[in-house]
Amino acid sequence: MTSRRRFLHASAASALLASSRSFGANTTHYEELESRIARGDLKDTNKEDLPTPCMVVDFEIFEKNLATMSEHCKNTGIHLRGHVKVHKSPEIAKRQLAGGSIGVTCATVAECELMSRSGIHGILLTRQVTSKNNIARVIALAKRDPTFGTVVDDPLAADWLQGAAAQEGIKVRTVVDVYAGLTRHGIEAGDPALDLAKKVDGSKNLKLVGLMGYSGTASHTKGWNERKKKSESDLAGLAETVAAARKAGLPIEIVTGGSTGTYNIDSEGKTLTELQAGSFVFMDTIYHQIGGRNDAAAYSDFGNALTVMTTVISKRHPQQCTIDAGNKALLRPTDQVKGRPEVQVQNQGAEYGILAWNDGERGFQLGERVELYPSNLDMSTNVYDRYYVARGEKIVDVWPIMGRSGAAQR
């Protein structure tokens, strides 16, 4: 009788052999795969054909995540201007826009340039620019696309932006960034923020369009009720500033902020007019630990659509195996093995990771493909070049990951 172990070995060998036969006889497996990707012809391409480690998107879960957020925004009347820093992909941004998003938010000038070159409008840069290089690039973006906007949290930065815009004879859509719990940015709520808003509104080449307040500390507060309290507390100053600005007759078109963790809190609070949520498109293991509404232990509003696929490359020790994803692949102990939540993930070096388990009968086989749910999407996607889009085991598309930190800077 064939043992389970022999059966798995035989299955893996058969899959590899079948995969190799599906490629041309006169080319290497890698060359033919790259040729298929370039041609956009992925027929008969499977997960087994992919290099590892690599990123795989479950297309059905991904589409469901987009639909869930789109439906929420339609039902509550809040807009979505999703953050691209998570996925760094024009393909994904375009799918969000097709689902009703009013634009995108970006953390870097490089991300803005990428989205603009891809034909995307309604871009908001959520980080104040202060260097000569970045100010010039922001002015170029605004000159190319009048729907582009940026933020300021300092009167001096507003002066620099005004001066640069005046030289080009354009107006730049400008949002005042108000402190909402994160000390890394944001002018003090109340009179300081109101005075800055008045300054922007009075600047000949700046167009005040609204206020921003990002409660980053609330987004990962555990427990929905505690998260709600934290978000409301962090946004209280922003709400007061919005009311004061409108009373003063300032043109507050948008109030932007929010996150995946607080999307269904901020839409009820009525302070924000739009959400900058980004992680919901893929989800990660950290977000699933913060708890859902009605004190649910797990946050399950959105599914895990993204995995890092690895290969078992050694198994010389009991109850553990080595995979080809290590520190360079952003492997973390908080990552989770798809379908095997009891397996521990351990760092072992730049190119190596360890999977460890207690049940000796439930191990992994040499050459087996193992998918991991990443812990931090922003960081993980920053070290890969592309997403392989899958329906089951079939690869149906490839999306470039672009605008990565450092990779697209000039």
C-alpha positions as CSV (number, residue, x, y, z in Angstrom):
1,M,0.0,0.0,0.0
2,T,1.4,3.4,-1.0
3,S,2.3,5.5,2.0
4,R,1.1,9.2,2.3
5,R,4.8,10.2,2.2
6,R,5.5,8.3,-1.1
7,F,2.2,9.6,-2.6
8,L,3.2,13.2,-1.9
9,H,6.7,12.6,-3.3
10,A,5.2,11.1,-6.5
11,S,2.6,13.8,-6.8
12,A,5.3,16.5,-6.5
13,A,7.5,14.8,-9.1
14,S,4.7,14.4,-11.5
15,A,3.7,18.0,-11.2
16,L,7.2,19.2,-11.9
17,L,7.6,16.9,-14.9
18,A,4.2,18.0,-16.3
19,S,5.2,21.6,-15.8
20,S,8.5,21.2,-17.5
21,R,6.8,19.5,-20.5
22,S,4.5,22.5,-21.0
23,F,7.4,24.7,-21.9
24,G,9.4,24.8,-25.1
25,A,12.1,22.2,-25.6
26,N,14.7,24.7,-26.8
27,T,14.4,27.2,-24.0
28,T,14.9,27.1,-20.3
29,H,11.9,27.0,-18.0
30,Y,12.7,30.6,-16.8
31,E,13.2,32.0,-20.3
32,E,9.9,30.6,-21.6
33,L,8.0,31.8,-18.5
34,E,9.4,35.4,-19.0
35,S,8.5,35.2,-22.7
36,R,5.0,34.1,-21.8
37,I,4.6,37.0,-19.4
38,A,6.0,39.5,-22.0
39,R,3.4,38.2,-24.6
40,G,0.6,38.2,-22.1
41,D,0.0,34.5,-22.9
42,L,-0.2,32.6,-19.6
43,K,-2.2,29.6,-20.8
44,D,-1.3,26.4,-18.9
45,T,0.9,28.5,-16.5
46,N,0.5,27.2,-12.9
47,K,1.9,28.1,-9.5
48,E,4.4,25.3,-9.9
49,D,6.0,27.2,-12.8
50,L,6.8,30.3,-10.7
51,P,10.2,31.2,-9.1
52,T,10.2,31.4,-5.4
53,P,10.0,33.3,-3.2
54,C,7.3,35.3,-5.1
55,M,4.1,37.1,-4.4
56,V,0.8,35.5,-5.4
57,V,-2.6,37.3,-5.4
58,D,-5.8,35.2,-5.0
59,F,-7.9,37.0,-7.6
60,E,-11.3,35.9,-6.3
61,I,-10.5,37.1,-2.7
62,F,-8.9,40.3,-4.0
63,E,-12.0,41.1,-6.1
64,K,-14.3,40.3,-3.1
65,N,-12.3,42.7,-0.9
66,L,-12.6,45.5,-3.4
67,A,-16.4,44.9,-3.7
68,T,-16.8,44.8,0.1
69,M,-15.2,48.2,0.5
70,S,-17.0,49.7,-2.5
71,E,-20.4,48.5,-1.2
72,H,-19.6,49.9,2.2
73,C,-18.7,53.3,0.8
74,K,-21.9,53.4,-1.4
75,N,-24.1,52.5,1.6
76,T,-22.6,55.0,4.0
77,G,-22.0,57.9,1.6
78,I,-18.3,58.2,2.3
79,H,-15.8,58.2,-0.5
80,L,-12.7,56.1,-1.0
81,R,-9.4,57.5,-2.1
82,G,-7.4,54.4,-1.4
83,H,-3.7,54.4,-0.4
84,V,-1.4,52.9,-3.0
85,K,1.6,52.5,-0.6
86,V,0.4,49.0,0.2
87,H,0.2,47.6,-3.3
88,K,2.3,50.1,-5.4
89,S,0.4,48.9,-8.6
90,P,-1.4,51.0,-11.2
91,E,-3.3,47.8,-12.2
92,I,-4.8,47.6,-8.7
93,A,-5.4,51.4,-8.5
94,K,-7.4,51.3,-11.8
95,R,-9.5,48.4,-10.5
96,Q,-10.3,50.5,-7.4
97,L,-11.3,53.5,-9.6
98,A,-13.5,51.2,-11.7
99,G,-15.2,50.2,-8.5
100,G,-16.1,53.8,-7.6
101,S,-13.0,55.3,-5.9
102,I,-12.6,59.0,-6.4
103,G,-8.8,58.8,-6.7
104,V,-5.8,57.5,-4.8
105,T,-3.5,58.7,-2.0
106,C,0.3,58.3,-2.1
107,A,3.0,58.4,0.5
108,T,5.9,59.5,-1.9
109,V,6.3,61.7,-4.9
110,A,7.5,58.7,-6.8
111,E,4.2,56.9,-6.2
112,C,2.4,60.0,-7.4
113,E,4.4,60.2,-10.6
114,L,3.8,56.5,-11.3
115,M,0.1,56.9,-10.9
116,S,0.0,60.1,-12.9
117,R,1.9,58.5,-15.8
118,S,-0.5,55.6,-15.7
119,G,-3.4,58.0,-16.4
120,I,-4.8,58.0,-12.9
121,H,-6.4,61.3,-11.6
122,G,-7.5,62.5,-8.2
123,I,-4.1,61.8,-6.7
124,L,-3.4,63.2,-3.2
125,L,0.2,63.2,-1.8
126,T,-0.2,62.7,2.0
127,R,3.3,63.7,3.0
128,Q,4.5,67.4,3.0
129,V,7.3,68.1,0.6
130,T,10.2,70.4,1.7
131,S,13.2,69.6,-0.5
132,K,13.9,71.5,-3.7
133,N,13.7,68.3,-5.7
134,N,10.4,67.1,-4.4
135,I,8.8,70.6,-4.5
136,A,9.7,70.8,-8.2
137,R,8.3,67.4,-8.9
138,V,5.0,68.3,-7.1
139,I,4.7,71.4,-9.2
140,A,5.3,69.4,-12.3
141,L,2.5,66.9,-11.2
142,A,0.1,69.8,-10.6
143,K,0.9,71.4,-13.9
144,R,0.3,68.1,-15.7
145,D,-2.9,67.3,-13.8
146,P,-5.1,69.9,-12.2
147,T,-6.8,67.2,-10.0
148,F,-3.5,66.5,-8.2
149,G,-3.1,67.7,-4.7
150,T,-0.7,67.7,-1.8
151,V,-0.6,68.6,2.0
152,V,1.1,71.1,4.2
153,D,1.4,71.3,8.0
154,D,3.7,74.2,8.3
155,P,3.4,77.9,7.2
156,L,7.0,77.9,5.8
157,A,6.2,74.8,3.6
158,A,3.1,76.6,2.4
159,D,5.3,79.6,1.4
160,W,7.8,77.4,-0.5
161,L,4.9,75.7,-2.3
162,Q,3.3,79.0,-3.1
163,G,6.6,80.4,-4.5
164,A,7.2,77.4,-6.7
165,A,3.7,77.4,-8.0
166,A,3.9,81.2,-8.7
167,Q,7.0,80.7,-10.9
168,E,5.0,78.3,-13.1
169,G,1.8,80.3,-13.0
170,I,-0.4,77.5,-11.7
171,K,-2.6,76.7,-8.7
172,V,-1.9,73.7,-6.5
173,R,-4.7,71.9,-4.7
174,T,-3.7,72.0,-1.1
175,V,-4.9,70.2,2.0
176,V,-3.9,71.2,5.6
177,D,-2.6,68.2,7.5
178,V,-4.0,68.3,11.1
179,Y,-2.5,66.4,14.0
180,A,-4.6,63.3,14.8
181,G,-2.5,61.2,17.2
182,L,0.7,60.6,15.2
183,T,3.5,62.9,16.2
184,R,5.3,62.4,12.9
185,H,3.1,65.0,11.1
186,G,0.2,67.4,11.4
187,I,-0.3,70.9,12.7
188,E,-2.0,71.4,16.0
189,A,-5.8,71.4,15.7
190,G,-7.8,74.5,16.5
191,D,-6.4,78.0,15.9
192,P,-2.9,76.9,14.4
193,A,-4.6,74.7,11.8
194,L,-7.3,77.3,11.1
195,D,-4.6,80.0,10.6
196,L,-2.7,77.8,8.2
197,A,-5.9,77.0,6.3
198,K,-6.6,80.8,6.0
199,K,-3.0,81.3,4.8
200,V,-3.4,78.7,2.1
201,D,-6.7,80.0,1.1
202,G,-5.2,83.5,0.8
203,S,-2.3,82.4,-1.3
204,K,-2.6,83.3,-5.0
205,N,-1.2,80.1,-6.3
206,L,-2.6,77.6,-3.7
207,K,-6.2,76.3,-3.7
208,L,-7.4,75.2,-0.3
209,V,-9.5,72.1,-0.8
210,G,-9.8,70.7,2.7
211,L,-8.2,69.1,5.8
212,M,-6.5,65.8,6.6
213,G,-6.2,63.9,9.9
214,Y,-4.7,60.4,10.0
215,S,-5.2,58.5,13.2
216,G,-2.6,55.9,12.6
217,T,-2.5,54.8,16.2
218,A,-6.2,53.9,16.1
219,S,-5.9,51.7,13.1
220,H,-4.3,48.9,15.0
221,T,-5.9,49.3,18.4
222,K,-7.2,45.9,19.4
223,G,-10.9,45.5,20.1
224,W,-13.5,47.3,18.0
225,N,-14.9,49.3,20.8
226,E,-11.5,50.4,22.0
227,R,-10.6,51.2,18.5
228,K,-13.7,53.3,18.1
229,K,-12.9,55.3,21.3
230,K,-9.3,55.9,20.1
231,S,-10.4,57.0,16.6
232,E,-13.0,59.4,18.0
233,S,-10.6,60.8,20.5
234,D,-7.8,61.3,17.8
235,L,-10.2,62.9,15.4
236,A,-11.9,65.2,17.9
237,G,-9.5,68.1,17.2
238,L,-9.9,67.6,13.5
239,A,-13.7,67.7,13.8
240,E,-13.5,71.0,15.7
241,T,-11.1,72.5,13.2
242,V,-13.4,71.5,10.3
243,A,-16.4,73.2,12.0
244,A,-14.3,76.3,12.7
245,A,-13.1,76.4,9.1
246,R,-16.5,76.1,7.6
247,K,-17.8,78.8,10.0
248,A,-15.1,81.1,8.8
249,G,-16.3,80.5,5.2
250,L,-13.2,78.5,4.1
251,P,-13.8,76.1,1.2
252,I,-13.6,72.7,2.8
253,E,-14.4,70.3,0.0
254,I,-12.8,67.2,1.6
255,V,-11.9,65.9,5.0
256,T,-9.6,62.9,4.4
257,G,-8.1,60.2,6.6
258,G,-9.0,56.8,8.0
259,S,-7.6,53.3,7.5
260,T,-8.6,49.7,7.0
261,G,-8.8,49.2,10.7
262,T,-11.3,52.1,11.2
263,Y,-13.2,52.2,7.9
264,N,-16.5,51.2,9.5
265,I,-15.9,53.6,12.4
266,D,-14.9,56.7,10.5
267,S,-17.8,56.3,8.1
268,E,-20.2,56.5,11.1
269,G,-18.4,59.4,12.7
270,K,-19.3,61.9,9.9
271,T,-16.0,63.9,10.4
272,L,-14.3,62.4,7.3
273,T,-15.7,62.7,3.8
274,E,-13.3,60.2,2.4
275,L,-11.2,57.2,3.5
276,Q,-7.5,56.6,2.7
277,A,-7.7,52.8,3.5
278,G,-5.2,50.7,1.6
279,S,-4.5,47.3,3.3
280,F,-8.0,46.0,2.8
281,V,-7.1,45.0,-0.8
282,F,-4.8,42.2,0.4
283,M,-4.9,42.1,4.3
284,D,-2.1,40.9,6.5
285,T,-1.7,38.9,9.7
286,I,-1.4,41.9,11.9
287,Y,-4.7,43.4,10.9
288,H,-6.5,40.1,11.5
289,Q,-5.4,40.2,15.1
290,I,-7.1,43.6,16.0
291,G,-10.6,42.1,16.3
292,G,-13.8,42.8,14.5
293,R,-17.1,44.5,15.3
294,N,-19.2,43.2,18.1
295,D,-16.0,42.2,19.9
296,A,-15.2,39.4,17.5
297,A,-11.8,38.0,18.2
298,A,-10.7,38.1,14.5
299,Y,-11.1,40.9,12.1
300,S,-12.6,39.1,9.1
301,D,-14.2,41.8,7.1
302,F,-11.6,41.3,4.3
303,G,-9.9,38.1,3.3
304,N,-6.2,37.3,2.9
305,A,-5.7,37.8,-0.8
306,L,-1.9,38.0,-0.8
307,T,0.7,35.2,-0.1
308,V,4.4,34.9,-0.4
309,M,5.0,31.5,-2.1
310,T,8.1,29.6,-1.0
311,T,9.7,26.3,-1.6
312,V,10.9,23.7,0.9
313,I,14.7,23.4,0.2
314,S,15.9,21.2,3.1
315,K,14.4,18.9,5.7
316,R,17.3,17.3,7.5
317,H,16.0,17.8,11.0
318,P,12.9,16.5,12.7
319,Q,9.7,18.6,12.9
320,Q,11.1,21.4,10.9
321,C,12.1,22.3,7.3
322,T,13.9,25.1,5.6
323,I,12.2,27.4,3.0
324,D,13.8,29.7,0.5
325,A,12.3,32.9,2.0
326,G,14.4,34.7,4.6
327,N,15.2,38.1,5.9
328,K,15.6,39.5,2.4
329,A,12.1,38.3,1.6
330,L,10.8,40.1,4.7
331,L,10.0,36.8,6.5
332,R,8.7,37.5,10.0
333,P,7.7,35.2,12.9
334,T,4.2,36.7,12.8
335,D,3.7,35.4,9.2
336,Q,1.3,32.5,9.0
337,V,1.3,29.4,6.8
338,K,-1.7,29.2,4.5
339,G,-3.9,26.3,5.7
340,R,-1.5,25.5,8.6
341,P,-2.0,28.1,11.3
342,E,-0.3,25.9,13.9
343,V,3.0,26.0,12.1
344,Q,5.6,28.4,13.5
345,V,7.6,30.6,11.1
346,Q,11.2,31.4,12.1
347,N,13.9,33.6,10.7
348,Q,17.1,31.8,9.8
349,G,19.1,34.2,7.7
350,A,19.2,36.4,4.6
351,E,17.9,33.6,2.2
352,Y,16.6,31.1,4.7
353,G,13.5,30.6,6.8
354,I,12.3,27.8,9.1
355,L,8.9,26.2,9.4
356,A,8.5,24.2,12.7
357,W,5.6,22.0,13.9
358,N,4.9,19.7,16.7
359,D,3.0,16.9,14.9
360,G,5.7,14.7,13.3
361,E,3.1,13.2,10.9
362,R,2.2,16.6,9.5
363,G,5.4,17.8,8.0
364,F,6.3,19.2,4.6
365,Q,8.0,17.5,1.6
366,L,11.2,18.5,-0.1
367,G,10.3,20.7,-3.1
368,E,6.8,21.4,-1.8
369,R,5.4,24.9,-2.4
370,V,4.2,26.6,0.8
371,E,2.3,29.9,0.9
372,L,2.7,32.4,3.7
373,Y,0.4,35.3,4.7
374,P,2.7,38.3,5.3
375,S,2.7,40.4,8.4
376,N,3.2,43.9,7.0
377,L,2.0,44.6,3.5
378,D,3.8,47.9,3.0
379,M,7.2,46.4,3.7
380,S,6.7,43.0,2.0
381,T,5.5,44.4,-1.3
382,N,8.5,46.8,-1.3
383,V,11.0,43.9,-1.9
384,Y,9.2,42.2,-4.8
385,D,8.9,43.1,-8.5
386,R,5.6,41.6,-9.5
387,Y,2.4,40.0,-8.4
388,Y,1.4,36.6,-10.0
389,V,-2.4,36.6,-10.1
390,A,-4.0,33.3,-9.6
391,R,-7.3,31.6,-9.9
392,G,-6.8,28.4,-7.9
393,E,-3.5,26.9,-9.2
394,K,-3.7,28.7,-12.6
395,I,-1.8,32.0,-13.1
396,V,-4.0,34.3,-15.1
397,D,-2.1,37.6,-15.0
398,V,1.1,39.4,-13.8
399,W,1.0,42.9,-12.4
400,P,4.2,44.8,-11.9
401,I,5.0,46.3,-8.5
402,M,6.2,49.8,-9.1
403,G,7.0,53.0,-7.2
404,R,8.9,51.1,-4.5
405,S,10.9,53.1,-1.9
406,G,14.2,54.0,-3.5
407,A,13.5,52.1,-6.7
408,A,11.7,54.9,-8.5
409,Q,13.3,57.9,-6.9
410,R,15.3,60.3,-9.0
